[in-house]
């Protein structure tokens, strides 16, 4: 579905064995990928989603890169116009969300990142919620901007965590964090 233009796209309550390729996709409405097991790479490089991006309770099990990508879970340069929700998701392979723009709220609460996760240069228009999230490896939030709040309460960092030059306009909750 790379470079496709859709009104909305739903893929939920499923098991997907092959790679999901949605790079540069344009969705005027929502992109729903929730409650699904993805066995291979999921790539949304430079996708433009006008509505919400939902992936709550999904499992991203891909650990091998797909052709033309650098990581098995790629939201690099993605743009989401409404809420982004990955609550309770598991991401087993390396994740790249660098230079992503989330116009409203982004929920990565209670997510498990088993490998490297990079969020460098992201911009969140309102709330960045990483409460209860587990980062098993290296994580990078360098030069990211949270236009309102960032919540990391009860997050666990088992590897190096980089927060250099992060900007949070209002509240930065870092309570009960384990480093």
C-alpha positions in Angstrom: 0.0 0.0 0.0 3.0 2.3 -0.4 2.1 5.6 -2.0 -1.6 4.7 -1.9 -4.3 7.3 -1.2 -7.2 6.2 1.0 -10.1 7.7 2.9 -9.5 5.4 5.9 -7.9 2.0 6.4 -8.7 -0.7 9.0 -6.7 -3.8 9.8 -7.5 -5.2 13.2 -8.1 -8.5 15.0 -5.8 -10.2 12.5 -2.5 -12.0 12.1 -0.3 -10.6 9.3 2.7 -12.8 8.3 4.2 -10.7 5.5 5.6 -7.1 5.7 3.2 -4.2 5.9 4.4 -1.5 3.5 2.6 1.8 3.8 5.4 4.2 3.1 4.2 7.6 1.8 0.6 6.5 2.2 -2.0 9.3 2.4 -5.0 8.6 4.6 -7.5 11.4 4.8 -9.1 9.7 7.9 -8.0 7.1 10.3 -5.4 4.3 10.0 -6.4 1.5 12.4 -3.9 -1.3 13.0 -5.0 -2.3 16.4 -5.3 -5.7 18.2 -3.2 -7.4 15.5 -0.1 -9.5 15.4 2.4 -8.3 12.7 5.1 -11.1 12.2 7.3 -9.0 9.8 8.3 -5.4 9.2 5.8 -2.6 9.5 6.8 0.5 7.5 4.9 3.8 7.5 7.9 5.9 6.3 6.6 9.5 5.5 3.0 8.4 5.7 0.5 11.3 6.1 -2.5 10.4 8.2 -5.1 13.1 8.5 -7.1 11.4 11.2 -6.0 9.0 14.0 -3.4 6.3 14.0 -4.6 3.4 16.2 -2.4 0.4 17.1 -3.6 -0.3 20.6 -2.8 -3.9 21.9 -0.9 -4.8 18.7 2.2 -7.0 18.6 4.9 -5.9 16.1 7.1 -9.1 16.1 9.2 -8.3 13.1 13.0 -8.3 13.8 14.3 -8.3 10.2 14.4 -5.2 8.1 12.4 -5.0 4.9 13.8 -4.0 1.5 14.5 -0.3 1.4 14.3 0.2 5.2 16.7 0.4 8.1 14.6 -1.0 10.9 11.7 -3.4 11.1 9.3 -0.9 12.7 9.5 2.4 10.9 7.4 5.5 11.5 10.2 7.8 10.4 8.9 11.2 9.1 5.2 10.1 9.6 2.6 12.8 10.2 -0.6 12.2 12.2 -3.3 14.9 12.3 -5.2 13.5 15.3 -4.4 11.1 18.1 -1.8 8.4 17.9 -2.4 5.4 20.2 -0.1 2.4 20.7 -1.2 1.6 24.3 -0.2 -1.9 25.4 1.7 -2.7 22.2 4.8 -4.8 22.0 7.6 -3.8 19.5 10.2 -6.6 19.3 12.5 -5.2 16.6 14.3 -1.8 16.3 11.9 1.1 16.1 12.6 4.4 14.2 10.1 7.3 14.8 12.6 10.1 14.1 11.3 13.4 12.7 7.7 12.3 13.2 5.0 14.9 13.7 2.0 14.2 15.9 -0.4 17.2 15.8 -2.3 16.2 19.0 -1.7 13.4 21.5 0.6 10.4 21.2 0.1 7.4 23.5 2.9 4.9 23.9 1.8 4.1 27.4 2.5 0.6 28.7 4.4 -0.3 25.4 7.4 -2.6 25.5 10.2 -1.7 23.2 12.5 -4.8 23.1 15.3 -3.2 21.0 16.5 0.2 20.1 13.9 3.0 19.9 14.6 6.4 18.4 12.3 9.3 18.7 14.8 12.0 17.8 13.4 15.3 16.5 9.7 14.3 17.0 7.1 17.0 17.6 4.0 16.4 19.7 1.3 19.0 19.6 -0.2 18.3 23.0 0.5 15.2 25.2 3.3 12.7 24.8 2.3 9.8 27.1 5.0 7.1 27.9 3.6 6.1 31.3 4.5 2.6 32.3 6.5 2.1 29.1 9.5 -0.3 29.1 12.6 0.4 27.0 14.7 -2.7 27.1 17.5 -1.2 25.0 18.8 2.2 23.9 16.2 5.0 23.5 16.7 8.5 22.1 14.5 11.5 22.4 17.1 14.0 21.4 15.9 17.4 20.1 12.2 16.5 20.5 9.5 19.0 21.2 6.4 18.4 23.3 4.1 21.4 22.9 2.4 20.7 26.2 3.1 17.7 28.5 5.4 14.7 28.6 4.5 11.8 31.0 7.1 9.1 31.7 5.7 8.1 35.2 6.5 4.4 36.0 8.6 4.0 32.8 11.5 1.6 32.8 14.8 2.3 31.0 17.0 -0.8 30.9 19.5 0.8 28.4 21.0 4.2 27.7 18.3 6.9 27.5 19.1 10.2 25.7 17.1 13.3 26.4 19.5 15.9 25.2 17.9 19.2 24.0 14.3 18.0 24.6 11.8 20.8 25.0 8.6 20.3 27.1 6.4 23.4 27.2 4.5 22.6 30.4 4.8 19.5 32.6 7.5 16.9 32.4 6.5 14.0 34.7 9.4 11.7 35.4 8.0 10.1 38.6 8.8 6.6 39.8 11.0 6.0 36.8 13.6 3.1 36.9 16.9 3.8 35.2 
